[in-house]
Amino acid sequence: TENSWVFIISNPWERQVLLVYTSLAAIFSILGNTFVIYATSQYSSTTRQFGMAKPTVFMIKQLAISDLLFSTLIIIPHICTLYYSSWELGPALCHVMIYCHDIPAVSTVSFILAISLHRYMRCHNPTRDRLFRVRGIGSSLLLAGLIYTWSCLKTVLKFVLRVETPC
């Protein structure tokens, strides 16, 4: 089915350029985020390395996971749409994409905000940094759960409010 939420380019040359660019962006994003997830997984939970607190490393890992979800769940179907010049992945996946594309986008922005606030508080007043300091990374886990819940809320609202989809 034709899908109006993804722009279709009629000029074949322009479509090929955008297809190559988007494909390279997806490849670099998937490889880069996979490396960040691996690197942050190697971070020792008992010591501070490279001057970063455990919550910051945890949030960077969550940001990479969120961005990896965006790269695989949003960009790859977009590449297929660019390649075929129409939505060829079926109406069911179209509805899933319409409802769920906000989850990785909102969570990515929220994790960037959480990292920025944490680093600001650590630099501005390092002795009073209490937001992330509850026995290890327990509060960071709670914050990550809240961010993912917040990200899913828009999808649930779209579904409950029966937002029209172009599928």
C-alpha positions in Angstrom: 0.0 0.0 0.0 1.1 3.6 -0.6 2.2 5.3 2.6 2.1 9.0 2.8 4.0 9.3 6.0 7.2 8.4 4.1 8.0 10.9 1.4 8.4 9.3 -2.1 10.9 10.9 -4.5 10.0 10.6 -8.1 13.4 11.5 -9.6 15.3 8.2 -9.7 18.7 9.9 -9.4 17.7 11.8 -6.3 16.2 8.7 -4.8 19.4 6.7 -5.4 21.5 9.4 -3.7 19.2 9.5 -0.7 19.1 5.7 -0.6 22.9 5.4 -0.5 23.2 8.2 2.1 20.5 6.7 4.3 22.0 3.2 4.0 25.4 4.5 5.0 23.9 6.4 7.9 22.1 3.2 9.1 25.3 1.1 8.8 27.4 3.6 10.7 24.7 4.0 13.3 24.3 0.3 13.9 28.1 -0.3 14.0 28.8 2.7 16.2 26.0 2.0 18.7 26.9 -1.7 18.9 30.5 -0.6 19.7 29.3 1.8 22.4 27.1 -0.9 23.9 30.1 -3.3 23.9 32.5 -0.6 25.4 30.1 0.4 28.1 29.5 -3.3 29.0 33.2 -3.6 29.6 33.1 -0.7 32.2 34.0 -2.0 35.6 31.1 -1.7 38.1 33.5 -1.3 41.1 35.7 1.6 39.9 35.4 4.9 38.2 37.2 4.9 34.9 37.9 7.8 32.6 36.4 10.2 35.1 32.8 9.2 34.4 30.4 8.1 37.1 28.5 4.8 36.8 25.2 6.5 36.1 26.6 8.4 33.2 28.0 5.3 31.6 24.7 3.5 32.2 22.8 6.3 30.6 25.2 6.4 27.6 24.6 2.7 27.2 20.8 3.2 27.3 21.2 6.0 24.8 23.1 3.7 22.4 20.4 1.0 22.8 17.7 3.6 22.1 19.5 4.8 19.0 20.2 1.3 17.8 16.4 0.6 18.1 15.8 3.8 16.0 18.4 2.6 13.4 17.0 -0.9 13.0 13.2 -0.3 13.5 12.8 3.0 11.7 15.6 3.7 9.3 15.8 0.2 7.7 12.0 0.1 6.7 12.5 3.7 5.4 15.4 2.4 3.2 13.0 -0.3 1.9 10.4 2.3 1.1 13.0 4.4 -0.7 14.2 1.4 -2.7 10.7 0.4 -3.9 9.2 3.9 -4.0 6.3 2.7 -2.0 5.5 0.9 1.2 6.0 -2.8 0.4 6.2 -4.2 3.9 2.4 -4.8 4.4 -0.3 -3.0 6.2 0.3 -4.6 9.6 3.9 -3.5 9.8 2.8 -0.1 8.5 0.5 0.3 11.5 3.2 -0.9 13.9 5.6 1.6 12.4 3.1 4.5 12.6 2.4 3.7 16.3 5.9 2.8 17.5 8.3 5.1 15.7 8.1 7.6 18.6 9.4 5.2 21.2 13.1 5.3 20.1 12.9 8.9 19.1 11.5 10.2 22.4 13.7 7.9 24.5 16.9 9.1 22.7 16.1 12.7 23.3 15.2 11.9 27.0 18.4 10.0 27.6 20.4 12.9 26.1 18.6 15.2 28.5 19.2 12.9 31.5 22.9 12.7 30.6 23.2 16.4 30.2 21.4 17.1 33.5 23.5 14.6 35.3 26.8 16.0 34.0 25.7 19.6 34.7 24.8 18.7 38.3 28.1 16.8 38.7 30.1 19.8 37.4 28.0 22.6 39.0 27.8 21.2 42.5 29.6 17.9 42.8 29.0 17.5 46.6 25.2 17.8 46.2 24.6 15.4 43.3 21.8 13.3 44.8 19.6 12.6 41.7 21.6 9.6 40.6 23.1 8.5 43.9 21.0 5.8 45.5 23.2 2.8 46.2 24.9 2.2 42.9 22.9 2.6 39.7 19.5 1.8 41.3 18.1 5.3 40.6 19.6 5.2 37.1 17.6 2.0 36.4 14.5 3.7 37.8 15.2 6.7 35.6 15.7 4.5 32.5 12.5 2.7 33.2 10.6 6.0 33.5 12.1 7.2 30.2 11.1 4.1 28.4 7.6 4.3 30.0 7.4 7.9 29.0 8.4 7.0 25.4 5.8 4.3 25.2 3.1 6.6 26.5 2.7 8.5 23.2 2.3 5.2 21.4 -0.4 4.1 23.8 -2.1 7.5 23.5 -2.1 7.2 19.7 -3.7 3.8 19.9 -6.3 4.8 22.5 -7.2 7.9 20.7 -7.3 5.9 17.4 -5.0 8.2 15.5 -5.7 7.7 11.8 -2.9 6.0 9.9 -2.3 6.3 6.1 -2.0 2.5 5.8 
